[in-house]
Amino acid sequence: MPDSQARRLREILLLFLKLGLTAFGGPAAHIAIMHDEVVVRRNWLTDAEFLDLVGATNLIPGPNSTEMAIHIGFLRAGWPGLILSGACFILPAVGLVMGLAWVYVRYGSTPQAEWLLYGIKPVVIAIILQALWMLGRKAIKGLFLAVVGLSVAVLYFLGINEILLLVVGGLVVMVGSNLLRLGSLRSNAKGLVFIPAMVDWKWLAFPNLAAATFSLPLMFLTFLKIGAILYGSGYVLLAFLHSDFVVRHAWLTNQQLLDAVAIGQVTPGPVFTTATFIGYLLAGVPGALLATLGIFLPAFIFVAVSNPLIPKIRNSVWLRGLLDGVNAASLGLMAAVTWTLGRSSIFDQLTILIAVASMILLLKYKINSTWLIIGGMLIGFFLHGI
């Protein structure tokens, strides 16, 4: 291996291990940190090149900040860089989450651990609401998109499959926005009404497997499916986890799902390592490793395929419309699941106070969400745990 390639791989390893251990705050914060590291400090990319990568990650499913890491590694050192950058960004968080999962399995049912999570859960709801607010201001660009997002939230409560909602939401906005752009909306408006009916959604409607017997292959395939089709913020992951693991298979309770999200928030790195925690709860270390592999594997594949196509994707008017629709639908799913989870997390005066204070600190004072998680943990412990 040439010295320059070996040096680049060593730089990638050191940078993304550091980010995997220190990058708190979610995808937006991760991407901002990456910009500082690879554009400002190291000059690996120009601003324009970095923005192209950001646009590409928004056009493909999967965890945005992880895909940014993989893109950067690919551009810097080819195929070895693609694998190394993604692995180094993911694995530190996986190790931390597995350690916390081990503690949770052994002590999670004790009064002390329950009260710790009692204080964390309302903070998690506040963090998700903040993400909804921030993302909504950028994604909902008009009344049409607002109606799509609201419709998706209502249809989710009516039991419509979340994958179908994302697909139809994206198609409706793509077709509608381009008809408007071409000046032919009036003559074609009747066709829009029938778009959902024309979609053969049966292949997306999974059978009712409530209380299904657990199996590692089925768990792996479920996480692989989620990693392959999930658009939007990592918080949209909640909608898919709730539908598959709580409702469809009944492998988790609502409380366990919230605990998984809460513990995932304490650790740096990708939000998708919530899958690691769930896998450990269901099947120990093998479950954690398979869950992690399943949910992250599609990101590596999508980056490898899409990276050479970035200029064409960025200039495609049709794909921009599709992305707008998928983002609006994703926000609708986030809102629906946040309502469901919030009802089991905010139920007395103290949890209401914690949630409201967290929202104020997040929106007005820009406090890092990690500190709020730790604060909620300490409040629960000192008020009720001792």
FIVOZA-821495 format. One line per field, with one value per residue: y, z, x of N, C-alpha, C, O in turn; residue in three letters. Coordinates in steps of 0.02 Angstrom, whole numbers. Each point is the difference from the previous one (the first is absolute). Last residue first. Layout:
// residues N
npy = Y	...
npz = Z	...
npx = X	...
capy = Y	...
capz = Z	...
capx = X	...
cpy = Y	...
cpz = Z	...
cpx = X	...
opy = Y	...
opz = Z	...
opx = X	...
rest = ALA	...
END
This chain:
// residues 386
npy = 385	37	253	282	-1	-107	138	215	-31	-38	211	147	-79	67	242	56	-54	175	283	262	252	195	21	-257	-217	12	-29	-251	-150	27	-140	-265	-70	9	-208	-219	7	-49	-255	-170	-36	-188	-147	152	57	-161	34	213	1	-105	148	172	-77	-33	204	86	-111	85	206	-45	-94	166	136	-121	-15	200	24	-139	96	161	-36	34	-149	-267	-55	-19	-240	-275	-184	-124	-237	-290	-72	38	-188	-225	5	-10	-237	-149	21	-155	-284	-70	-10	-218	-232	-22	-61	-264	-185	6	-66	-62	199	269	134	168	285	212	113	210	289	173	220	294	109	154	-13	32	-14	-83	-275	-98	31	-173	-246	-22	-17	-245	-167	28	-115	-296	-248	-174	0	77	245	261	122	43	151	288	204	109	215	285	153	143	283	186	81	206	26	-179	-271	-239	-217	-89	-180	-286	-185	-119	-247	-261	-148	-172	-276	-230	-132	-117	-88	44	124	135	202	103	69	125	157	137	142	-104	101	237	126	247	163	174	268	244	197	297	169	81	245	253	129	259	240	71	130	191	-90	-27	-160	-282	-140	-69	-244	-268	-102	-79	-259	-228	-72	-141	-287	-190	-54	-173	-289	-138	-73	-169	-16	12	256	220	126	221	289	157	112	255	255	104	141	279	214	92	208	287	139	-1	-232	-144	142	20	-244	-107	64	-108	-261	-75	22	-200	-221	10	-45	-255	-122	41	-151	-249	-41	-73	-272	-200	-70	-183	-294	-145	-84	-238	-283	-164	5	-166	-214	79	241	21	-46	193	195	-47	31	246	100	-73	118	239	18	-50	166	132	-145	-140	126	47	-194	-83	135	-1	-184	37	240	193	286	-6	-161	81	165	-95	-100	151	84	-151	-2	181	-33	-230	-115	-65	184	185	186	-2	169	277	81	31	237	214	21	128	283	136	-85	-140	-123	172	41	160	61	-204	-229	30	120	-125	-189	58	25	-219	-114	92	-81	-247	-63	-2	-113	-157	-57	-278	-49	164	-78	-179	72	107	-170	-154	102	29	-205	-60	128	-81	-199	49	91	-167	-232	-264
npz = 2301	-287	-71	-60	-150	-279	-243	-128	-186	-290	-194	-117	-234	-271	-131	-146	-284	-229	-73	-73	-33	78	-67	-29	203	263	61	44	247	214	16	109	279	154	20	184	275	83	-72	-137	-260	-82	-186	-221	-240	-249	-245	-191	-212	-269	-236	-162	-218	-277	-203	-156	-254	-262	-164	-180	-272	-236	-150	-207	-283	-196	-143	-244	-276	-153	-81	-28	208	-82	-152	104	132	-54	95	271	75	88	264	245	117	174	287	191	111	256	284	177	81	207	284	146	98	253	257	98	142	289	183	15	59	70	-173	-228	10	-19	-241	-161	14	-158	-206	17	-64	75	246	227	163	-125	-3	205	-14	-150	91	162	-95	-66	187	84	-129	-29	-120	-122	-216	-296	-147	133	79	-174	-265	-13	110	-125	-192	56	79	-161	-68	90	-140	-237	-244	-142	-95	-85	51	288	122	-32	154	252	28	-9	227	173	-46	65	263	165	187	-13	65	11	-189	-237	-281	-255	-211	-239	-185	-265	-107	-182	-302	-121	-131	174	93	-163	-68	13	-214	-266	-84	-108	-270	-149	149	11	-160	-7	111	289	167	28	179	281	79	32	229	247	70	88	271	197	15	142	282	139	29	215	256	55	152	138	132	102	-205	-162	58	-75	-261	-101	24	-186	-246	-28	-32	-252	-170	35	-18	12	216	45	217	279	169	182	282	209	122	214	282	160	136	266	244	129	193	285	198	132	246	285	96	37	249	187	3	136	279	111	-94	-157	-187	23	-180	-287	-81	-68	-259	-214	-54	-168	-286	-146	-88	-248	-259	-109	-157	-292	-258	-187	-161	-253	-263	-168	-174	-274	-244	-118	-197	-289	-125	26	19	-37	169	264	57	29	239	210	-3	93	269	93	-39	44	-130	-264	-178	-122	185	-10	-197	45	119	-140	-133	125	19	-195	-12	149	-32	65	81	242	309	202	-76	-84	151	287	52	-64	164	206	-42	-5	231	111	-78	91	294	240	102	10	89	-79	-295	-147	-35	-201	-266	-89	-71	-247	-250	-84	-122	-282	-190	-59	-193	-281	-115	-70	-198	-53
npx = -1666	-98	-166	106	259	29	-75	148	217	-13	-21	223	149	-69	74	244	42	-62	121	-62	-56	-229	-299	-143	16	-117	-286	-134	-11	-193	-253	-39	-28	-244	-200	3	-102	-276	-142	-25	215	143	-191	-134	169	26	-158	46	192	-31	-91	169	175	-73	-4	226	85	-94	120	221	-17	-39	208	162	-58	66	249	65	-43	189	300	253	165	97	240	275	114	123	228	-49	-174	38	99	-155	-186	66	29	-218	-139	50	-104	-192	68	195	-45	-118	139	141	-123	-68	175	46	-225	-223	-230	112	193	-60	-59	193	105	-116	43	181	-39	76	295	204	108	-125	-153	-260	-119	-182	-289	-178	-118	-237	-273	-137	-139	-278	-233	-20	23	39	-232	-50	-100	38	247	223	-31	-55	176	235	8	4	235	204	48	212	255	-18	-17	-138	50	-46	217	37	-200	6	153	-78	-147	121	114	-152	-64	170	10	-229	-230	-281	-240	-212	-112	20	-180	103	31	57	102	-96	-260	-76	-58	-158	-113	-171	88	-32	-217	-59	121	-105	-147	113	76	-52	105	287	229	245	275	79	-177	15	175	-53	-148	110	138	-123	-110	156	87	-159	-35	168	-10	-184	22	127	-118	-266	-235	-206	-119	175	168	-90	27	230	51	-89	137	199	-60	-56	192	110	-115	36	269	222	112	208	152	-87	-17	204	30	-169	22	178	-54	-127	130	107	-150	-45	177	-5	-150	99	168	-47	-64	208	137	-115	20	213	1	-131	53	30	242	263	130	7	148	283	115	8	208	234	-3	48	260	133	-50	120	246	17	-34	186	199	-65	-1	230	132	-65	75	264	116	-31	129	134	-117	-295	-177	-92	-231	-272	-124	-129	-275	-225	-108	-203	-293	-197	-240	-73	-49	11	156	298	143	87	251	248	97	150	290	170	62	209	283	218	158	100	-14	-170	-282	-186	-86	-109	-263	-253	-142	-196	-284	-188	-137	-251	-266	-133	-56	39	309	228	252	116	30	199	277	94	71	268	224	37	99	274	162	11	177	272	82	44	248	234	-6	22
capy = -13	-61	-60	12	33	-39	-60	21	19	-59	-39	36	-12	-71	-5	27	-48	-48	-66	-45	-45	4	68	48	-20	-3	69	35	-25	30	71	6	-19	52	59	-15	2	69	33	-21	62	30	-45	-16	53	-10	-64	4	41	-44	-51	33	20	-61	-23	42	-21	-61	20	35	-50	-39	44	9	-62	-5	50	-30	-51	34	-28	42	68	0	-8	60	60	31	24	49	68	6	-25	49	59	-16	-10	65	35	-27	43	68	7	-15	54	60	-9	3	68	42	-15	25	6	-61	-57	-19	-30	-67	-45	-9	-42	-69	-25	-51	-67	-17	-4	-40	36	-18	14	71	19	-22	40	66	-8	-9	65	40	-23	23	72	42	53	-21	0	-61	-56	-16	5	-36	-68	-41	-9	-45	-67	-23	-18	-70	-36	-6	-62	1	53	67	55	41	8	36	68	36	11	58	58	23	28	63	48	20	44	-35	36	-29	-51	-53	18	-49	13	-36	-60	-12	37	-28	-62	4	-67	-33	-33	-59	-53	-28	-72	-29	-3	-59	-59	-5	-67	-51	0	-29	-42	40	-1	30	73	24	6	58	64	12	3	66	53	1	24	71	40	-6	35	71	25	1	60	-18	-8	-65	-45	-19	-45	-67	-27	-11	-59	-58	-10	-22	-68	-46	-4	-45	-67	-33	29	62	19	-48	-7	67	22	-31	24	72	12	-22	50	57	-18	0	69	27	-29	36	65	-8	7	68	43	5	34	72	23	8	54	67	23	-8	44	45	-25	-67	5	27	-51	-51	25	2	-69	-20	34	-26	-69	5	25	-50	-39	45	37	-44	-19	59	20	-47	-6	57	-10	-52	-53	-59	9	50	-24	-52	34	39	-49	-28	53	0	-59	15	51	50	-17	-20	-72	-32	13	-39	-71	-10	10	-60	-52	10	-23	-73	-25	10	69	17	-60	16	-46	-17	57	58	-20	-42	33	57	-27	-17	63	26	-40	17	68	6	-20	50	0	37	67	4	-51	22	57	-28	-25	51	42	-39	-17	62	14	-46	22	60	-21	-35	50	38	61	60
capz = 63	-1	12	27	66	51	18	33	69	37	14	50	64	17	23	69	45	24	-30	42	-41	22	15	-52	-67	-2	5	-62	-52	12	-18	-73	-31	14	-40	-69	-6	1	64	31	35	30	52	47	50	52	33	39	59	50	24	43	62	40	23	57	57	27	31	62	49	23	39	65	37	21	52	63	22	28	-22	-51	25	50	-34	-41	38	-32	-68	-1	-15	-63	-54	-13	-33	-69	-38	-9	-60	-63	-30	-10	-42	-69	-24	-7	-60	-59	-8	-22	-71	-45	25	-10	-27	42	62	-15	-7	66	39	-22	37	46	-21	37	-34	-60	-62	-32	46	2	-61	9	52	-28	-51	35	25	-57	-21	48	-11	24	48	34	73	28	-47	-25	52	60	-8	-42	34	56	-26	-31	51	19	-37	43	38	61	49	-20	46	-24	-73	-25	26	-34	-68	4	18	-60	-46	28	-11	-71	-20	-35	-19	32	-39	45	71	35	72	36	32	61	56	14	38	64	26	28	-52	-22	50	8	-5	49	65	6	16	72	24	-46	-5	58	-22	-15	-72	-35	11	-39	-69	-7	8	-57	-61	-4	-7	-69	-47	14	-30	-73	-25	10	-50	-62	-3	4	-66	-10	-27	56	43	-29	11	72	18	-24	45	65	-7	-5	67	40	-29	23	-23	-38	-19	-46	-63	-28	-33	-66	-41	-12	-43	-67	-27	-19	-63	-53	-16	-37	-68	-37	-23	-53	-67	-13	10	-64	-46	12	-25	-73	-17	8	69	36	-25	52	67	6	0	64	50	-5	35	71	25	6	57	62	10	28	70	51	30	27	56	58	29	30	62	54	10	39	69	33	-40	-6	24	-40	-69	-4	9	-60	-51	18	-13	-72	-16	21	-38	49	48	68	8	-54	7	57	-18	-42	43	39	-45	-8	62	1	-51	24	-2	-46	-41	-72	-38	32	30	-44	-66	-1	32	-42	-57	24	12	-66	-28	36	-19	-68	-56	-23	29	-38	27	73	28	-6	44	68	11	1	60	61	5	16	70	41	-3	42	70	15	3	62	-2	0
capx = 37	39	-39	-67	3	34	-37	-63	15	21	-60	-39	33	-10	-69	-2	32	-49	11	38	40	70	22	-18	20	73	26	-15	46	66	-4	-7	63	50	-19	21	73	25	-11	-63	-17	60	26	-54	-6	51	-11	-61	16	31	-48	-50	32	11	-66	-18	41	-30	-63	16	22	-58	-44	31	-8	-70	-9	22	-48	-59	-63	-30	-9	-54	-64	-17	-20	-59	17	54	-22	-37	42	54	-28	-18	62	32	-24	25	50	-25	-59	17	44	-42	-42	43	25	-55	-15	52	69	40	-35	-58	26	26	-58	-30	47	-9	-58	24	-21	-60	-65	-6	16	63	55	13	35	69	32	13	51	63	22	19	66	50	12	-54	17	62	-9	29	-4	-67	-52	20	24	-44	-64	11	11	-62	-49	10	-52	-58	3	40	-9	21	-15	-55	-4	58	-3	-55	25	46	-40	-34	50	22	-54	-4	54	53	61	58	34	22	0	40	-6	-53	25	-40	29	66	-6	35	-13	58	38	-36	3	67	-1	-44	33	43	-40	-13	19	-25	-73	-33	-56	-59	-13	57	-3	-57	22	46	-34	-44	40	33	-50	-26	51	13	-54	2	59	-10	-48	38	42	71	30	30	-51	-44	39	-4	-68	-9	39	-36	-57	25	28	-57	-30	41	-4	-61	-63	12	-69	-30	36	10	-61	-5	55	-7	-58	19	45	-42	-34	51	16	-57	1	52	-27	-51	28	20	-58	-33	46	-6	-63	5	47	-30	6	-64	-53	-23	11	-29	-72	-21	17	-52	-59	15	-1	-70	-30	30	-25	-68	3	18	-54	-51	28	9	-64	-31	34	-13	-72	-22	22	-40	-30	44	69	34	4	51	64	16	19	65	50	12	41	68	34	22	52	-20	2	-36	-71	-24	-5	-59	-59	-8	-24	-72	-32	1	-47	-68	-22	-54	-10	-3	42	64	35	3	26	59	57	19	38	67	35	19	54	62	18	28	-42	-46	-67	-51	-13	3	-43	-69	-11	-2	-68	-52	5	-10	-71	-36	16	-40	-70	-7	4	-62	-53	1	40	-43
cpy = 12	-16	-63	-64	12	34	-39	-61	21	17	-62	-37	35	-15	-72	-4	25	-51	-51	-68	-47	-49	4	70	56	-18	1	71	35	-22	34	74	10	-15	55	57	-14	3	68	30	-9	62	28	-46	-15	52	-11	-64	8	39	-43	-52	29	17	-63	-18	41	-24	-61	22	34	-50	-39	45	7	-62	-1	50	-29	-51	35	-24	45	71	3	-6	61	67	38	24	50	73	9	-22	52	61	-14	-6	67	37	-25	45	72	12	-10	58	60	-6	8	72	43	-19	28	8	-63	-65	-21	-34	-71	-50	-17	-47	-73	-19	-55	-72	-17	-5	-44	44	-9	17	74	16	-18	44	68	-7	-4	69	40	-21	26	73	33	50	-28	-7	-65	-66	-25	3	-37	-73	-47	-15	-50	-73	-29	-23	-75	-33	-10	-68	-7	48	65	63	49	15	41	72	39	16	63	61	29	35	68	51	19	50	-46	35	-26	-57	-61	17	-54	18	-35	-66	-16	34	-30	-66	-8	-69	-37	-38	-64	-54	-31	-76	-36	-6	-62	-63	-12	-70	-57	-5	-32	-40	38	4	34	76	19	8	60	69	16	6	68	57	6	28	74	45	0	41	75	26	3	61	-12	-12	-68	-46	-24	-50	-72	-31	-16	-64	-63	-15	-26	-72	-50	-8	-51	-72	-41	32	69	21	-41	-2	69	25	-28	24	73	11	-17	57	59	-16	4	73	27	-25	42	66	3	11	72	42	11	40	76	25	12	56	69	22	-5	44	45	-24	-68	1	22	-56	-50	24	-2	-72	-22	31	-29	-69	5	28	-38	-38	49	38	-42	-17	59	25	-45	-1	57	-16	-51	-58	-59	7	49	-26	-51	30	34	-48	-26	56	-1	-59	11	52	58	-9	-17	-76	-35	11	-41	-73	-11	4	-65	-51	8	-27	-76	-28	5	75	13	-62	13	-39	-19	55	58	-9	-40	36	56	-26	-13	66	29	-39	22	71	17	-18	47	-12	37	66	1	-51	24	56	-41	-30	51	44	-37	-12	64	11	-46	23	60	-22	-32	49	38	62
cpz = 60	64	9	21	30	68	57	23	39	74	41	19	56	68	20	28	72	48	30	-35	41	-36	14	12	-51	-70	-7	0	-66	-53	10	-21	-76	-34	8	-47	-71	-11	-2	68	30	41	35	56	52	55	58	39	45	63	55	30	49	67	42	27	62	62	32	37	67	53	28	45	71	40	26	58	67	27	35	-23	-49	23	49	-35	-44	31	-33	-70	-7	-19	-68	-58	-15	-37	-74	-40	-11	-61	-68	-34	-14	-46	-73	-28	-12	-64	-64	-12	-28	-72	-53	20	-3	-24	46	62	-15	-4	67	38	-19	53	45	-15	47	-26	-60	-61	-35	43	-1	-63	8	51	-30	-51	37	22	-61	-22	47	-17	25	53	36	75	32	-38	-26	56	66	-2	-40	36	56	-23	-31	51	14	-36	44	33	59	60	-26	42	-23	-74	-26	23	-41	-69	3	14	-62	-46	29	-14	-75	-22	-38	-25	39	-39	42	74	39	73	38	30	66	58	16	38	64	27	27	-53	-24	54	8	2	51	67	8	17	72	25	-44	-10	57	-22	-20	-75	-39	8	-47	-73	-12	5	-60	-63	-7	-11	-71	-47	13	-32	-77	-27	6	-57	-64	-11	7	-69	-19	-23	59	40	-25	15	74	19	-20	49	67	-6	0	71	42	-26	25	-26	-33	-24	-51	-67	-31	-37	-72	-49	-19	-49	-71	-29	-24	-67	-57	-20	-42	-72	-37	-22	-53	-70	-16	4	-67	-42	10	-30	-75	-20	7	72	36	-21	54	72	12	6	70	51	-3	41	75	26	12	62	65	13	33	71	62	40	30	60	62	32	33	66	60	14	46	71	42	-35	-15	20	-44	-70	-5	5	-65	-54	15	-20	-74	-13	21	-32	45	45	71	6	-53	12	58	-18	-40	46	38	-48	-6	61	-1	-50	29	-1	-55	-44	-75	-46	23	29	-50	-71	-8	28	-47	-57	24	8	-65	-28	33	-20	-68	-60	-38	30	-33	28	76	29	-3	50	64	18	4	62	64	9	23	74	42	1	47	73	17	5	65	0
cpx = -44	38	43	-35	-69	-4	32	-38	-62	12	15	-64	-38	30	-17	-71	-3	30	-46	7	44	46	75	29	-10	26	76	27	-12	50	67	-1	-4	66	52	-21	22	76	34	-12	-69	-15	61	24	-53	-6	49	-12	-61	19	30	-48	-50	31	5	-69	-17	38	-34	-63	16	18	-59	-43	27	-13	-71	-4	20	-50	-58	-69	-37	-14	-58	-67	-14	-19	-58	18	58	-11	-33	43	53	-26	-16	64	34	-27	24	51	-18	-60	18	41	-45	-41	40	23	-56	-13	47	73	43	-31	-57	27	23	-58	-30	45	-15	-52	29	-22	-57	-71	-13	13	67	60	18	41	74	38	19	57	67	24	24	70	55	16	-64	21	61	-11	23	0	-67	-52	9	22	-45	-66	10	7	-64	-51	5	-60	-61	1	46	-7	30	-12	-53	-4	58	-2	-52	29	44	-43	-34	50	18	-55	-3	53	48	62	60	34	16	4	35	0	-56	21	-34	35	69	1	40	-20	60	40	-34	3	69	8	-42	32	42	-39	-18	14	-26	-75	-37	-60	-62	-13	55	-8	-57	22	45	-32	-43	42	33	-50	-25	52	10	-53	1	60	-9	-43	41	44	75	30	28	-56	-42	40	-5	-68	-9	36	-39	-55	24	25	-59	-27	39	-5	-58	-64	2	-69	-38	35	7	-62	-5	54	-7	-58	21	43	-44	-33	50	12	-57	4	50	-32	-55	25	18	-63	-34	49	-8	-65	4	47	-31	4	-66	-59	-29	5	-33	-76	-21	12	-57	-59	15	-5	-72	-31	27	-29	-68	9	22	-53	-49	26	7	-67	-35	28	-16	-74	-22	24	-38	-34	45	74	39	10	57	70	18	24	70	48	16	47	73	46	20	61	-22	-1	-42	-74	-27	-10	-64	-61	-12	-30	-76	-35	-3	-51	-70	-10	-52	-5	0	46	71	44	4	28	64	60	22	43	71	37	26	59	65	21	29	-42	-46	-69	-58	-24	-3	-49	-72	-12	-6	-68	-56	0	-15	-75	-35	12	-45	-73	-10	-1	-67	-57	-4	44
opy = -8	-56	-51	0	2	-32	-27	-4	-15	-36	-19	-5	-27	-32	-11	-11	-39	-26	-3	-25	-16	0	46	33	15	25	41	23	18	40	38	19	26	44	31	14	35	45	19	-12	5	14	-32	1	20	-15	-20	2	-2	-26	-12	4	-17	-27	-5	2	-27	-23	5	-6	-27	-9	9	-15	-21	1	6	-20	-9	12	-4	30	45	20	29	49	33	30	35	60	51	19	16	40	31	14	26	41	21	15	40	49	17	30	47	35	21	36	48	31	23	44	37	-33	-55	-41	-54	-61	-47	-45	-57	-57	-39	-45	-57	-31	-42	37	-59	25	31	51	18	17	44	35	14	26	44	24	15	39	40	16	-3	-18	-36	-56	-51	-45	-42	-45	-57	-45	-45	-57	-56	-40	-48	-58	-37	-25	-56	-41	-37	-13	6	39	23	48	57	45	46	58	52	44	56	60	51	47	58	55	-58	11	36	-58	-55	-13	-57	22	33	-54	16	-25	-31	-3	-19	-6	-43	-61	-55	-53	-60	-31	-34	-55	-44	-29	-53	-49	-32	-51	-52	26	6	48	52	35	34	56	47	38	43	53	39	34	49	56	42	39	51	52	35	40	55	39	32	-56	-43	-38	-58	-59	-42	-47	-58	-49	-38	-51	-56	-45	-39	-54	-53	-44	-51	51	51	-14	14	43	12	11	36	36	17	21	43	33	14	31	43	20	17	39	40	12	37	56	36	30	55	58	34	40	57	49	36	-2	46	40	-25	-35	-6	-18	-39	-26	-6	-28	-39	-14	-11	-34	-30	-10	-18	-34	0	26	14	-10	12	22	0	-4	19	19	-11	-7	16	-58	10	15	-21	-13	12	-5	-18	0	12	-9	-15	9	3	-16	55	-6	40	-33	-6	-43	-46	-24	-33	-48	-35	-21	-45	-50	-29	-32	-51	35	-28	-2	-24	12	34	24	-4	5	28	17	-2	17	35	14	5	28	30	9	31	40	42	-47	52	4	-21	19	13	-8	-7	26	12	-4	15	26	3	-4	24	20	-5	8	29	8	-4	6
opz = 57	9	25	47	61	50	43	57	59	44	44	59	55	42	49	60	46	43	62	-31	-19	13	-23	-46	-39	-21	-37	-50	-35	-23	-43	-48	-30	-30	-49	-49	-26	-35	-50	31	-35	49	45	55	58	59	55	60	61	55	51	59	59	52	52	61	55	48	55	61	53	49	58	59	48	50	60	57	43	53	61	-45	20	6	-15	-1	12	-20	-50	-11	-33	-58	-50	-43	-53	-56	-44	-44	-58	-46	-40	-32	-57	-54	-39	-44	-57	-48	-37	-49	-57	-44	-45	-28	8	41	30	8	29	41	23	15	42	40	-5	41	45	22	6	-30	20	-11	-30	5	4	-18	-10	11	-7	-24	-5	5	-20	-19	-33	45	50	27	-5	15	32	42	6	5	29	19	-2	10	27	1	-7	33	19	-11	-2	47	-7	-16	-56	-24	-22	-42	-37	-16	-26	-43	-21	-12	-30	-38	-17	-21	16	-60	40	22	-13	32	3	27	25	-25	53	27	53	54	0	40	-35	-5	15	-14	-9	52	44	23	40	53	27	-24	18	18	-9	-33	-59	-32	-31	-48	-50	-23	-35	-49	-40	-31	-43	-51	-34	-26	-44	-45	-31	-30	-51	-41	-23	-46	41	-17	-25	40	18	4	34	40	19	20	44	35	18	29	47	29	17	37	34	-34	34	-57	-60	-42	-53	-61	-48	-48	-58	-57	-44	-48	-59	-51	-44	-56	-58	-47	-44	-60	-49	-26	-30	-50	-28	-17	-44	-46	-23	-29	-50	35	-2	40	54	25	39	53	39	31	48	53	37	41	57	48	38	50	58	47	50	48	60	56	50	56	61	52	43	55	57	44	54	10	-15	-42	-39	-21	-34	-47	-33	-19	-38	-46	-19	-17	-43	-25	-7	-24	46	-37	7	27	-11	-1	23	8	-12	9	21	-4	-6	19	10	48	-54	-55	-35	0	-16	-32	-50	-10	-11	-36	-26	-5	-21	-36	-11	-8	-32	-28	-3	-20	-39	-19	25	59	30	31	52	48	26	44	55	42	35	46	56	40	34	53	52	34	38	54	37	43
opx = 23	23	-24	-40	-7	-17	-34	-23	-8	-22	-39	-17	-7	-32	-35	-10	-12	-35	-8	-47	57	61	34	22	45	52	28	29	47	41	22	33	47	31	21	36	44	24	30	-52	-51	35	27	-27	7	12	-20	-15	6	-3	-31	-16	0	-19	-33	-11	-4	-31	-26	-4	-16	-36	-19	-8	-31	-37	-12	-10	-43	-29	-8	-29	-36	-58	-52	-38	-51	-49	11	9	-9	6	32	17	-2	20	35	13	8	39	26	-19	-16	7	-3	-23	-9	12	-8	-20	4	6	-20	43	-27	-22	4	-8	-27	-5	3	-20	-23	11	-21	-33	7	-44	-18	-47	50	33	51	59	43	47	59	55	42	51	60	47	41	57	-52	38	-6	5	-34	-40	-31	-2	-22	-41	-31	-13	-26	-45	-28	-20	-48	-45	-16	-44	49	-37	61	-44	3	30	-9	-6	18	11	-19	-7	16	-5	-16	11	9	-17	8	9	30	-3	-26	51	-23	51	-46	-19	26	48	9	29	58	-45	28	-7	22	28	8	-10	26	15	-16	10	17	-29	-49	-31	-32	-45	-16	21	-11	-14	11	8	-19	-2	17	2	-19	2	14	-9	-12	16	13	-10	-3	21	16	-12	33	17	-36	-27	2	-17	-28	-5	-7	-32	-22	1	-16	-30	-7	4	-26	-22	8	3	-2	-17	1	-11	-28	2	9	-14	-13	11	1	-19	-2	16	-6	-16	9	7	-18	-5	5	-1	-40	-21	2	-14	-25	1	-3	-21	-3	-51	-39	-25	-20	-44	-47	-28	-28	-47	-39	-15	-30	-44	-21	-15	-38	-35	-8	-20	-35	-27	3	-23	-34	-14	-10	-33	-40	-22	-19	-42	-26	20	59	42	43	57	50	40	49	58	47	40	57	58	44	54	-27	56	8	-37	-61	-34	-40	-57	-46	-37	-49	-57	-38	-36	-53	-49	-33	16	5	28	44	61	48	47	36	61	53	47	55	59	47	48	60	55	43	54	53	-43	24	-35	-21	-16	-49	-50	-31	-38	-55	-34	-27	-44	-49	-31	-26	-46	-44	-26	-32	-51	-40	-29	-49	44
rest = ILE	GLY	HIS	LEU	PHE	PHE	GLY	ILE	LEU	MET	GLY	GLY	ILE	ILE	LEU	TRP	THR	SER	ASN	ILE	LYS	TYR	LYS	LEU	LEU	LEU	ILE	MET	SER	ALA	VAL	ALA	ILE	LEU	ILE	THR	LEU	GLN	ASP	PHE	ILE	SER	SER	ARG	GLY	LEU	THR	TRP	THR	VAL	ALA	ALA	MET	LEU	GLY	LEU	SER	ALA	ALA	ASN	VAL	GLY	ASP	LEU	LEU	GLY	ARG	LEU	TRP	VAL	SER	ASN	ARG	ILE	LYS	PRO	ILE	LEU	PRO	ASN	SER	VAL	ALA	VAL	PHE	ILE	PHE	ALA	PRO	LEU	PHE	ILE	GLY	LEU	THR	ALA	LEU	LEU	ALA	GLY	PRO	VAL	GLY	ALA	LEU	LEU	TYR	GLY	ILE	PHE	THR	ALA	THR	THR	PHE	VAL	PRO	GLY	PRO	THR	VAL	GLN	GLY	ILE	ALA	VAL	ALA	ASP	LEU	LEU	GLN	GLN	ASN	THR	LEU	TRP	ALA	HIS	ARG	VAL	VAL	PHE	ASP	SER	HIS	LEU	PHE	ALA	LEU	LEU	VAL	TYR	GLY	SER	GLY	TYR	LEU	ILE	ALA	GLY	ILE	LYS	LEU	PHE	THR	LEU	PHE	MET	LEU	PRO	LEU	SER	PHE	THR	ALA	ALA	ALA	LEU	ASN	PRO	PHE	ALA	LEU	TRP	LYS	TRP	ASP	VAL	MET	ALA	PRO	ILE	PHE	VAL	LEU	GLY	LYS	ALA	ASN	SER	ARG	LEU	SER	GLY	LEU	ARG	LEU	LEU	ASN	SER	GLY	VAL	MET	VAL	VAL	LEU	GLY	GLY	VAL	VAL	LEU	LEU	LEU	ILE	GLU	ASN	ILE	GLY	LEU	PHE	TYR	LEU	VAL	ALA	VAL	SER	LEU	GLY	VAL	VAL	ALA	LEU	PHE	LEU	GLY	LYS	ILE	ALA	LYS	ARG	GLY	LEU	MET	TRP	LEU	ALA	GLN	LEU	ILE	ILE	ALA	ILE	VAL	VAL	PRO	LYS	ILE	GLY	TYR	LEU	LEU	TRP	GLU	ALA	GLN	PRO	THR	SER	GLY	TYR	ARG	VAL	TYR	VAL	TRP	ALA	LEU	GLY	MET	VAL	LEU	GLY	VAL	ALA	PRO	LEU	ILE	PHE	CYS	ALA	GLY	SER	LEU	ILE	LEU	GLY	PRO	TRP	GLY	ALA	ARG	LEU	PHE	GLY	ILE	HIS	ILE	ALA	MET	GLU	THR	SER	ASN	PRO	GLY	PRO	ILE	LEU	ASN	THR	ALA	GLY	VAL	LEU	ASP	LEU	PHE	GLU	ALA	ASP	THR	LEU	TRP	ASN	ARG	ARG	VAL	VAL	VAL	GLU	ASP	HIS	MET	ILE	ALA	ILE	HIS	ALA	ALA	PRO	GLY	GLY	PHE	ALA	THR	LEU	GLY	LEU	LYS	LEU	PHE	LEU	LEU	LEU	ILE	GLU	ARG	LEU	ARG	ARG	ALA	GLN	SER	ASP	PRO	MET
END
